[in-house]
Amino acid sequence: MYMCAFNSIDFIWSVCIEFLYRDKELYAGSLSKILKENNSDKILDCSCGTGFPSIQLAKNDFNLTCSDASNKMLSGFKKNMEKQSLLIPTFNLKWKHLDSFFKQEFDAVLCRGNSLPYCVSWEKNSVDLNKAGKEILVSLRNMFNVLKKGGMLYIDLSPREAFSPLNTTFIHKFGPKIIDGKKIVLDWKIQHFLEEKRRVWDAVVSVENEKNFPIHLEGYHLRHSELISMLKEIGFKKIRSYAEVEGEKTYDVFLAFK
């Protein structure tokens, strides 16, 4: 794992991946199978983060292009590529700018890690809920526009239970785990304010012999039904959920076709 400044978002997310995907090759293999089943070779990972699972897909001979709105994430991605002796084209782009940069050239677009709800608030401490819904629709339309006809969008969101009014707070404690020779513990609390459509994520990473490193993020609590309505409005067809993707224990996955 790429180790960077402990209080930066790329480090926090890299730690999250280590805990959420204990068998990264299992998940990457399952995702590869989905892509192959849908004849997807040229792929845009538009929420590539620090490189998982794009690096694994590139090693499996897929043609990858990667983008992210965070320069910090991309910095970590490039260092992880160097470790694997890979060279994947990377771009610092927001989703709303995808179709001004790329043509209708991709067989598949990946938007993973429950990233979409943070389109207006990533690396910020608050979310403009009035702006978020419109921005999400624009983002999805851009993903649609860069796909070839018949191309596939792979997107994930919070699981169904996250929308239950009976349980709006989720506390998870991960670890300890040895990562790059250091004992690391991850604690997080997710709160869902259903009427506001606001999602709050507070995480603390504790690194051996170091202090604790907290992060606070707020996003738009995008319901599954709202996502499906947006996809239909844009023009996606054959929208379906993958209830089971091997190695994916955290998010619910949706596939939509152009």
Secondary structure, DSSP 8 states (H G I E B T S, - for coil): -----TTSHHHHHHHHHHHH-SSHHHHHHHHHHHHHHTT--EEEETT-TTSTTHHHHHHTT-EEEEEES-HHHHHHHHHHHHHTT----EEE--GGGHHHH--S-EEEEEE-TT-GGGTTTTTSS---HHHHHHHHHHHHHHHHHTEEEEEEEEEEE--GGGG-TT--EEEEEEEEEEETTEEEEEEEEEEEETTTTEEEEEEEEEETTS-EEEEEEEEE---HHHHHHHHHHHT-EEEEEES--TT--S-EEEEEE-
